[in-house]
Amino acid sequence: MYTFIRSVLFLFPTEGVHYFSMNALKLACKVGFLKRIIARNNTPSSKKLQHQLFGLPFKNPVGLAAGFDKNALYLNELEALGFGFVEIGTVTPKPQAGNDQPRLFRLPKDKALINRMGFNNEGVQVVAKRLKDWKAKQLALASKGSHTPYEDRLIIGGNIGKNKVTPNEDAWKDYEICFRELYNWVDYFVVNVSSPNTPGLRELQEKDALRKILSHLQTINQTLTGTNQEPKPLLLKIAPDLTQSQIDDVIDLALEIKLDGLVATNTTIDRTGLQSSEAELAQIGAGGLSGKPLTRRSTEIVQYITQKTNGQIPVISSGGIFTGADAQEKLQAGAALVQVWTGFIYEGPAIVKNICKALS
């Protein structure tokens, strides 16, 4: 069924269809019995995949990567689709429109996407207010016994970045603003310095620049921690285009600063081995590539980090996950959790249920 729906949706511009589809799902989920049907048909039935990581209760290991729900608009709907966790953002201090459209492109022959969105989002204050309202509603429903217990809730990650106009030497200030604003409303943080779509951003992956940002956030993390509360888990998202020595630097820094984990990986600027024509790629232009072409590289990086650290640093694997077999490969390579994005577009709303069924 979804194959037919996808063939129709793929006739229209990619970004517009994204919002049309999610808004249609949002409308359906406003009707109580329809949401229950959607949730019943898509929520994994097995409880075997529940586990703790970062001190958080993940009801299953399949999450939605950052970039899909940038502004925390669709948490209710994504929960109904069975996701164990959702990473919102990338969020920046000030609202920004992102790059000019079109900026999201399909490569069906490669089961891939190219995007150059450019951190388009409504700004951290708007997103924080939306998350605050979401959390209050979930607690209220749980207390009435009319909703999933709060301990079995959807885990929310906050992916944070810098505004395009902020110079790199001041980037740490932007990350601090986002960290403070979102602190009470997300379960964990991911620092994004690896998107290829903000000019100069990947320069912040160099060890000294990273140390300044991450150590500063860890210091704030300790000061914001309340009584009987652990610091918020802090992770770093890395690019698949890093060299081995750069990955080694990231590992050393993660151990030094006591990061809680890494997200591997972001999109790639590499176009090697694609089936799409050179003419098509030239017409699309610059952007980060995601989907099946990233499967092997992301798995290699997960495995390298796990082996290099003897499993000391938990890794969330993102990149080329479409099926249960894909997810199993990442987990066997050492990943603690997996995230989908492009796979969700190509496989449809049953992706979480299908992956979890294969893993059970």
BATORTOR-631051 format. One record per residue (C-alpha): x, y, z; residue number from 1; residue in three letters. Coordinates in nm, 4 decimals, always signed. Layout:
# BATORTOR-631051
((X Y Z) NUM "ala")
...
//
This chain:
# BATORTOR-631051
((+0.0000 +0.0000 +0.0000) 1 "met")
((+0.2687 +0.2480 +0.0973) 2 "tyr")
((+0.4594 +0.1706 -0.2227) 3 "thr")
((+0.1668 +0.3098 -0.4215) 4 "phe")
((+0.1260 +0.6109 -0.1917) 5 "ile")
((+0.4982 +0.6826 -0.2183) 6 "arg")
((+0.4850 +0.6702 -0.5991) 7 "ser")
((+0.2170 +0.9401 -0.5902) 8 "val")
((+0.3931 +1.1542 -0.3301) 9 "leu")
((+0.7194 +1.1343 -0.5249) 10 "phe")
((+0.5493 +1.3139 -0.8135) 11 "leu")
((+0.5540 +1.6355 -0.6091) 12 "phe")
((+0.8344 +1.8589 -0.4707) 13 "pro")
((+1.0090 +1.6892 -0.1801) 14 "thr")
((+0.9903 +1.9530 +0.0920) 15 "glu")
((+0.6283 +2.0424 +0.0229) 16 "gly")
((+0.5224 +1.6774 +0.0353) 17 "val")
((+0.7029 +1.6361 +0.3678) 18 "his")
((+0.4899 +1.9023 +0.5346) 19 "tyr")
((+0.1730 +1.7943 +0.3540) 20 "phe")
((+0.2153 +1.4341 +0.4749) 21 "ser")
((+0.2949 +1.5260 +0.8338) 22 "met")
((+0.0129 +1.7803 +0.8530) 23 "asn")
((-0.2286 +1.5201 +0.7167) 24 "ala")
((-0.1115 +1.2792 +0.9858) 25 "leu")
((-0.1481 +1.5556 +1.2445) 26 "lys")
((-0.5069 +1.6143 +1.1349) 27 "leu")
((-0.5848 +1.2421 +1.1575) 28 "ala")
((-0.4332 +1.2176 +1.5054) 29 "cys")
((-0.6625 +1.4943 +1.6304) 30 "lys")
((-0.9465 +1.2427 +1.5984) 31 "val")
((-0.9181 +1.0145 +1.9004) 32 "gly")
((-1.0223 +0.6862 +1.7440) 33 "phe")
((-0.8054 +0.7470 +1.4347) 34 "leu")
((-0.5000 +0.8079 +1.6495) 35 "lys")
((-0.5699 +0.4872 +1.8401) 36 "arg")
((-0.5919 +0.2948 +1.5133) 37 "ile")
((-0.2674 +0.4502 +1.3867) 38 "ile")
((-0.0897 +0.3748 +1.7134) 39 "ala")
((-0.2233 +0.0196 +1.7307) 40 "arg")
((-0.1118 -0.0535 +1.3752) 41 "asn")
((+0.2354 +0.0969 +1.4094) 42 "asn")
((+0.3474 +0.0660 +1.7704) 43 "thr")
((+0.5821 -0.2287 +1.8334) 44 "pro")
((+0.4056 -0.4909 +2.0443) 45 "ser")
((+0.7146 -0.6500 +2.1988) 46 "ser")
((+0.8438 -0.5203 +2.5305) 47 "lys")
((+1.1726 -0.7100 +2.4908) 48 "lys")
((+1.3442 -0.4097 +2.3321) 49 "leu")
((+1.2987 -0.1802 +2.6321) 50 "gln")
((+1.6242 -0.0791 +2.7948) 51 "his")
((+1.8040 +0.1958 +2.9818) 52 "gln")
((+2.0693 +0.4170 +2.8255) 53 "leu")
((+2.2085 +0.7464 +2.9555) 54 "phe")
((+1.9837 +0.6813 +3.2565) 55 "gly")
((+1.6783 +0.7131 +3.0306) 56 "leu")
((+1.4062 +0.4518 +2.9669) 57 "pro")
((+1.3924 +0.3830 +2.5925) 58 "phe")
((+1.0813 +0.1795 +2.5068) 59 "lys")
((+1.2523 +0.0637 +2.1875) 60 "asn")
((+1.5855 +0.1389 +2.0153) 61 "pro")
((+1.4449 +0.3039 +1.7003) 62 "val")
((+1.4504 +0.6818 +1.6899) 63 "gly")
((+1.3949 +0.9594 +1.4398) 64 "leu")
((+1.7067 +1.1567 +1.3520) 65 "ala")
((+1.7292 +1.5341 +1.3733) 66 "ala")
((+1.6153 +1.7338 +1.0732) 67 "gly")
((+1.2763 +1.5690 +1.0305) 68 "phe")
((+1.0855 +1.7485 +1.3069) 69 "asp")
((+1.2986 +2.0589 +1.3384) 70 "lys")
((+1.0467 +2.2588 +1.5397) 71 "asn")
((+0.8897 +1.9895 +1.7617) 72 "ala")
((+0.5632 +2.0170 +1.5696) 73 "leu")
((+0.4847 +1.6477 +1.5286) 74 "tyr")
((+0.5716 +1.4744 +1.8564) 75 "leu")
((+0.2188 +1.3455 +1.9114) 76 "asn")
((+0.2101 +1.1955 +1.5634) 77 "glu")
((+0.5591 +1.0468 +1.5795) 78 "leu")
((+0.4748 +0.8873 +1.9130) 79 "glu")
((+0.1714 +0.7276 +1.7462) 80 "ala")
((+0.4033 +0.5819 +1.4811) 81 "leu")
((+0.5921 +0.3964 +1.7529) 82 "gly")
((+0.9242 +0.5800 +1.7708) 83 "phe")
((+1.1191 +0.5155 +2.0878) 84 "gly")
((+1.2789 +0.8576 +2.0711) 85 "phe")
((+1.2758 +1.1665 +1.8529) 86 "val")
((+1.5563 +1.4165 +1.8099) 87 "glu")
((+1.4179 +1.7623 +1.7390) 88 "ile")
((+1.6127 +2.0369 +1.5652) 89 "gly")
((+1.8689 +2.1355 +1.4671) 90 "thr")
((+1.7643 +2.4355 +1.6780) 91 "val")
((+1.9503 +2.7676 +1.6719) 92 "thr")
((+1.9226 +3.0675 +1.9077) 93 "pro")
((+1.7500 +3.2914 +1.6550) 94 "lys")
((+1.4935 +3.1858 +1.3952) 95 "pro")
((+1.6362 +3.1432 +1.0480) 96 "gln")
((+1.4833 +3.0647 +0.7121) 97 "ala")
((+1.7606 +2.8357 +0.5935) 98 "gly")
((+1.8854 +2.8141 +0.2379) 99 "asn")
((+1.6838 +2.9010 -0.0708) 100 "asp")
((+1.4391 +2.6455 -0.2070) 101 "gln")
((+1.4474 +2.3936 -0.3624) 102 "pro")
((+1.6809 +2.2444 -0.1044) 103 "arg")
((+1.5629 +1.8848 -0.0594) 104 "leu")
((+1.5972 +1.6319 -0.3412) 105 "phe")
((+1.5249 +1.2627 -0.3954) 106 "arg")
((+1.7578 +1.0133 -0.5626) 107 "leu")
((+1.5202 +0.7147 -0.6043) 108 "pro")
((+1.7752 +0.5020 -0.7913) 109 "lys")
((+2.0012 +0.5239 -0.4865) 110 "asp")
((+1.7305 +0.5257 -0.2171) 111 "lys")
((+1.8815 +0.8517 -0.1047) 112 "ala")
((+1.8141 +1.2186 -0.0394) 113 "leu")
((+2.0268 +1.5282 -0.0805) 114 "ile")
((+1.9477 +1.8248 +0.1408) 115 "asn")
((+2.0914 +2.1684 +0.1947) 116 "arg")
((+1.8270 +2.2923 +0.4349) 117 "met")
((+2.0627 +2.5152 +0.6328) 118 "gly")
((+1.9236 +2.4816 +0.9878) 119 "phe")
((+1.5855 +2.6326 +0.9036) 120 "asn")
((+1.3926 +2.6546 +1.2320) 121 "asn")
((+1.1712 +2.8825 +1.4383) 122 "glu")
((+1.4370 +2.9597 +1.6988) 123 "gly")
((+1.5038 +2.8123 +2.0395) 124 "val")
((+1.2493 +3.0142 +2.2379) 125 "gln")
((+0.9572 +2.9015 +2.0209) 126 "val")
((+1.0735 +2.5403 +2.0263) 127 "val")
((+1.1324 +2.5466 +2.4032) 128 "ala")
((+0.7780 +2.6762 +2.4637) 129 "lys")
((+0.6368 +2.4003 +2.2424) 130 "arg")
((+0.8348 +2.1347 +2.4300) 131 "leu")
((+0.7298 +2.2784 +2.7659) 132 "lys")
((+0.3645 +2.2513 +2.6650) 133 "asp")
((+0.4188 +1.8971 +2.5336) 134 "trp")
((+0.5814 +1.7843 +2.8577) 135 "lys")
((+0.3059 +1.9381 +3.0711) 136 "ala")
((+0.0393 +1.7645 +2.8634) 137 "lys")
((+0.2131 +1.4267 +2.8864) 138 "gln")
((+0.2474 +1.4536 +3.2641) 139 "leu")
((-0.1162 +1.5529 +3.2997) 140 "ala")
((-0.2394 +1.2629 +3.0865) 141 "leu")
((-0.0149 +1.0154 +3.2672) 142 "ala")
((-0.1387 +1.1332 +3.6076) 143 "ser")
((-0.4993 +1.0719 +3.4972) 144 "lys")
((-0.4120 +0.7233 +3.3806) 145 "gly")
((-0.5356 +0.8080 +3.0315) 146 "ser")
((-0.1978 +0.7882 +2.8656) 147 "his")
((+0.1254 +0.5897 +2.8601) 148 "thr")
((+0.3026 +0.6038 +3.1974) 149 "pro")
((+0.5563 +0.8841 +3.2034) 150 "tyr")
((+0.8378 +0.6328 +3.2516) 151 "glu")
((+0.7358 +0.4698 +2.9201) 152 "asp")
((+0.7180 +0.7976 +2.7329) 153 "arg")
((+0.8663 +0.9173 +2.4077) 154 "leu")
((+1.2256 +1.0279 +2.4758) 155 "ile")
((+1.3081 +1.3703 +2.3309) 156 "ile")
((+1.6575 +1.4721 +2.2218) 157 "gly")
((+1.7579 +1.8292 +2.1507) 158 "gly")
((+1.9924 +1.8785 +1.8553) 159 "asn")
((+2.1541 +2.2225 +1.8822) 160 "ile")
((+2.3560 +2.4363 +1.6411) 161 "gly")
((+2.4693 +2.7872 +1.5664) 162 "lys")
((+2.3103 +3.0556 +1.3545) 163 "asn")
((+2.4577 +3.1062 +1.0087) 164 "lys")
((+2.5540 +3.4677 +1.0864) 165 "val")
((+2.7409 +3.3757 +1.4051) 166 "thr")
((+3.1172 +3.3640 +1.3460) 167 "pro")
((+3.2883 +3.0406 +1.4486) 168 "asn")
((+3.4846 +3.2098 +1.7252) 169 "glu")
((+3.1515 +3.2949 +1.8920) 170 "asp")
((+2.9811 +2.9629 +1.8170) 171 "ala")
((+3.0126 +2.8496 +2.1786) 172 "trp")
((+2.7737 +3.1293 +2.2796) 173 "lys")
((+2.5032 +2.9995 +2.0458) 174 "asp")
((+2.5365 +2.6464 +2.1798) 175 "tyr")
((+2.5133 +2.7793 +2.5353) 176 "glu")
((+2.1937 +2.9726 +2.4584) 177 "ile")
((+2.0269 +2.6662 +2.3096) 178 "cys")
((+2.1483 +2.4422 +2.5907) 179 "phe")
((+2.0087 +2.6676 +2.8619) 180 "arg")
((+1.6758 +2.7309 +2.6876) 181 "glu")
((+1.6067 +2.3628 +2.6192) 182 "leu")
((+1.7579 +2.2192 +2.9368) 183 "tyr")
((+1.4339 +2.1542 +3.1239) 184 "asn")
((+1.2422 +2.0267 +2.8226) 185 "trp")
((+1.4615 +1.7654 +2.6515) 186 "val")
((+1.5987 +1.4374 +2.7817) 187 "asp")
((+1.9393 +1.4597 +2.6143) 188 "tyr")
((+2.1432 +1.6946 +2.3948) 189 "phe")
((+2.3296 +1.6465 +2.0688) 190 "val")
((+2.5809 +1.9080 +1.9568) 191 "val")
((+2.5715 +1.9425 +1.5793) 192 "asn")
((+2.8937 +2.0700 +1.4237) 193 "val")
((+2.8843 +1.8281 +1.1312) 194 "ser")
((+2.6154 +1.9539 +0.8939) 195 "ser")
((+2.7642 +2.0409 +0.5534) 196 "pro")
((+2.4954 +2.3034 +0.4911) 197 "asn")
((+2.6081 +2.5867 +0.7183) 198 "thr")
((+2.9239 +2.7530 +0.5815) 199 "pro")
((+3.2274 +2.6820 +0.7988) 200 "gly")
((+3.0370 +2.4720 +1.0522) 201 "leu")
((+3.2447 +2.1582 +0.9999) 202 "arg")
((+3.5559 +2.3532 +1.0958) 203 "glu")
((+3.4218 +2.3290 +1.4512) 204 "leu")
((+3.4937 +1.9546 +1.4414) 205 "gln")
((+3.8625 +2.0337 +1.4886) 206 "glu")
((+3.9769 +1.9297 +1.8341) 207 "lys")
((+4.0466 +2.2711 +1.9890) 208 "asp")
((+3.7230 +2.4261 +1.8639) 209 "ala")
((+3.5253 +2.1265 +1.9847) 210 "leu")
((+3.6926 +2.1298 +2.3250) 211 "arg")
((+3.5889 +2.4906 +2.3809) 212 "lys")
((+3.2225 +2.4227 +2.2987) 213 "ile")
((+3.1848 +2.0880 +2.4731) 214 "leu")
((+3.3785 +2.1649 +2.7896) 215 "ser")
((+3.1794 +2.4860 +2.8304) 216 "his")
((+2.8509 +2.2959 +2.7965) 217 "leu")
((+2.9644 +2.0331 +3.0441) 218 "gln")
((+3.0450 +2.3056 +3.2959) 219 "thr")
((+2.6977 +2.4550 +3.2525) 220 "ile")
((+2.5508 +2.1059 +3.2722) 221 "asn")
((+2.6893 +2.0663 +3.6218) 222 "gln")
((+2.5621 +2.4042 +3.7385) 223 "thr")
((+2.2086 +2.3476 +3.6092) 224 "leu")
((+2.1750 +2.0042 +3.7658) 225 "thr")
((+1.9200 +2.0096 +4.0450) 226 "gly")
((+1.9009 +1.8098 +4.3656) 227 "thr")
((+1.8736 +1.4353 +4.3041) 228 "asn")
((+1.9114 +1.4992 +3.9312) 229 "gln")
((+2.1841 +1.3769 +3.7014) 230 "glu")
((+2.3368 +1.6115 +3.4394) 231 "pro")
((+2.1669 +1.5941 +3.1010) 232 "lys")
((+2.3333 +1.3425 +2.8670) 233 "pro")
((+2.5503 +1.5311 +2.6187) 234 "leu")
((+2.6391 +1.3771 +2.2817) 235 "leu")
((+2.8226 +1.4902 +1.9709) 236 "leu")
((+2.7111 +1.4225 +1.6138) 237 "lys")
((+2.9971 +1.3588 +1.3727) 238 "ile")
((+3.0346 +1.3586 +0.9956) 239 "ala")
((+3.1028 +1.0432 +0.7931) 240 "pro")
((+3.3704 +1.2344 +0.6017) 241 "asp")
((+3.6155 +1.2527 +0.8931) 242 "leu")
((+3.9547 +1.0898 +0.8507) 243 "thr")
((+4.0664 +0.8216 +1.0929) 244 "gln")
((+4.2934 +1.0671 +1.2739) 245 "ser")
((+4.0032 +1.3102 +1.3101) 246 "gln")
((+3.7848 +1.0341 +1.4507) 247 "ile")
((+4.0655 +0.9517 +1.6932) 248 "asp")
((+4.0678 +1.3178 +1.8031) 249 "asp")
((+3.6921 +1.3039 +1.8598) 250 "val")
((+3.7287 +0.9858 +2.0662) 251 "ile")
((+4.0090 +1.1356 +2.2768) 252 "asp")
((+3.8059 +1.4481 +2.3376) 253 "leu")
((+3.4894 +1.2529 +2.4196) 254 "ala")
((+3.6785 +1.0565 +2.6842) 255 "leu")
((+3.8533 +1.3666 +2.8178) 256 "glu")
((+3.5343 +1.5722 +2.8527) 257 "ile")
((+3.3269 +1.2692 +2.9556) 258 "lys")
((+3.0717 +1.2967 +2.6787) 259 "leu")
((+2.7831 +1.0563 +2.7208) 260 "asp")
((+2.7928 +0.9384 +2.3621) 261 "gly")
((+2.8357 +1.0031 +1.9913) 262 "leu")
((+2.5903 +1.0086 +1.7020) 263 "val")
((+2.7397 +0.8516 +1.3909) 264 "ala")
((+2.6791 +0.9880 +1.1391) 265 "thr")
((+2.5499 +1.3033 +0.9756) 266 "asn")
((+2.5077 +1.3354 +0.5977) 267 "thr")
((+2.8011 +1.3074 +0.3583) 268 "thr")
((+2.9363 +1.5317 +0.0836) 269 "ile")
((+3.0800 +1.2264 -0.0955) 270 "asp")
((+2.9063 +1.1241 -0.4186) 271 "arg")
((+3.1114 +0.8100 -0.4942) 272 "thr")
((+2.9326 +0.5116 -0.6437) 273 "gly")
((+2.5895 +0.6642 -0.6981) 274 "leu")
((+2.3609 +0.5258 -0.9673) 275 "gln")
((+2.2051 +0.8665 -1.0300) 276 "ser")
((+2.3529 +1.0366 -1.3347) 277 "ser")
((+2.6255 +1.2991 -1.3196) 278 "glu")
((+2.3890 +1.5393 -1.4967) 279 "ala")
((+2.1225 +1.4912 -1.2298) 280 "glu")
((+2.3735 +1.5401 -0.9495) 281 "leu")
((+2.5131 +1.8521 -1.1157) 282 "ala")
((+2.1636 +1.9966 -1.1485) 283 "gln")
((+2.0933 +1.9332 -0.7786) 284 "ile")
((+2.4219 +2.0826 -0.6653) 285 "gly")
((+2.5638 +2.0945 -0.3139) 286 "ala")
((+2.4143 +1.9332 -0.0055) 287 "gly")
((+2.4392 +1.6455 +0.2359) 288 "gly")
((+2.3656 +1.2970 +0.1031) 289 "leu")
((+2.1704 +1.0527 +0.3197) 290 "ser")
((+2.0182 +0.7092 +0.2757) 291 "gly")
((+2.1461 +0.3785 +0.1420) 292 "lys")
((+2.4792 +0.5119 +0.0057) 293 "pro")
((+2.5726 +0.5985 +0.3650) 294 "leu")
((+2.5008 +0.2533 +0.5115) 295 "thr")
((+2.8489 +0.1057 +0.4861) 296 "arg")
((+3.0444 +0.4120 +0.5978) 297 "arg")
((+2.8255 +0.4790 +0.8999) 298 "ser")
((+2.8564 +0.1159 +1.0080) 299 "thr")
((+3.2350 +0.1300 +0.9703) 300 "glu")
((+3.2525 +0.4360 +1.1946) 301 "ile")
((+3.0277 +0.2819 +1.4599) 302 "val")
((+3.2431 -0.0304 +1.4616) 303 "gln")
((+3.5667 +0.1676 +1.4745) 304 "tyr")
((+3.4536 +0.3802 +1.7686) 305 "ile")
((+3.3248 +0.0787 +1.9585) 306 "thr")
((+3.6431 -0.1221 +1.9090) 307 "gln")
((+3.8739 +0.1735 +1.9731) 308 "lys")
((+3.7045 +0.2534 +2.3048) 309 "thr")
((+3.6152 -0.1025 +2.4075) 310 "asn")
((+3.2556 +0.0107 +2.4165) 311 "gly")
((+3.3216 +0.2949 +2.6609) 312 "gln")
((+3.1357 +0.5486 +2.4464) 313 "ile")
((+2.7762 +0.4631 +2.3547) 314 "pro")
((+2.6976 +0.5309 +1.9892) 315 "val")
((+2.3659 +0.6167 +1.8295) 316 "ile")
((+2.3876 +0.4987 +1.4706) 317 "ser")
((+2.2299 +0.7018 +1.1924) 318 "ser")
((+2.2781 +0.6469 +0.8214) 319 "gly")
((+2.1212 +0.4098 +0.5713) 320 "gly")
((+1.8817 +0.2274 +0.8035) 321 "ile")
((+1.5761 +0.1036 +0.6133) 322 "phe")
((+1.5065 -0.2466 +0.7451) 323 "thr")
((+1.5444 -0.4673 +1.0480) 324 "gly")
((+1.8548 -0.6188 +0.8896) 325 "ala")
((+2.0073 -0.2721 +0.8546) 326 "asp")
((+1.9352 -0.1959 +1.2195) 327 "ala")
((+2.0713 -0.5336 +1.3296) 328 "gln")
((+2.3938 -0.4634 +1.1414) 329 "glu")
((+2.4397 -0.1358 +1.3296) 330 "lys")
((+2.3660 -0.2960 +1.6653) 331 "leu")
((+2.6092 -0.5795 +1.5943) 332 "gln")
((+2.8709 -0.3191 +1.5031) 333 "ala")
((+2.8299 -0.1767 +1.8523) 334 "gly")
((+2.5504 +0.0800 +1.8287) 335 "ala")
((+2.3319 +0.1230 +2.1362) 336 "ala")
((+2.0420 +0.2820 +1.9458) 337 "leu")
((+1.9545 +0.3523 +1.5834) 338 "val")
((+1.7940 +0.6474 +1.4069) 339 "gln")
((+1.6081 +0.6600 +1.0778) 340 "val")
((+1.5353 +0.9543 +0.8492) 341 "trp")
((+1.5658 +0.8795 +0.4799) 342 "thr")
((+1.4499 +0.5231 +0.5478) 343 "gly")
((+1.1292 +0.6663 +0.6922) 344 "phe")
((+1.0633 +0.8483 +0.3635) 345 "ile")
((+1.1219 +0.5391 +0.1493) 346 "tyr")
((+0.9759 +0.2689 +0.3770) 347 "glu")
((+0.6812 +0.4595 +0.5231) 348 "gly")
((+0.5073 +0.4821 +0.8609) 349 "pro")
((+0.5442 +0.1122 +0.9464) 350 "ala")
((+0.9256 +0.1350 +0.9571) 351 "ile")
((+0.9526 +0.1348 +1.3373) 352 "val")
((+0.7189 -0.1605 +1.3798) 353 "lys")
((+0.8940 -0.3563 +1.1051) 354 "asn")
((+1.2416 -0.2932 +1.2463) 355 "ile")
((+1.1365 -0.3787 +1.6002) 356 "cys")
((+0.9630 -0.6962 +1.4825) 357 "lys")
((+1.2852 -0.8058 +1.3137) 358 "ala")
((+1.4892 -0.7260 +1.6251) 359 "leu")
((+1.2563 -0.8989 +1.8722) 360 "ser")
//
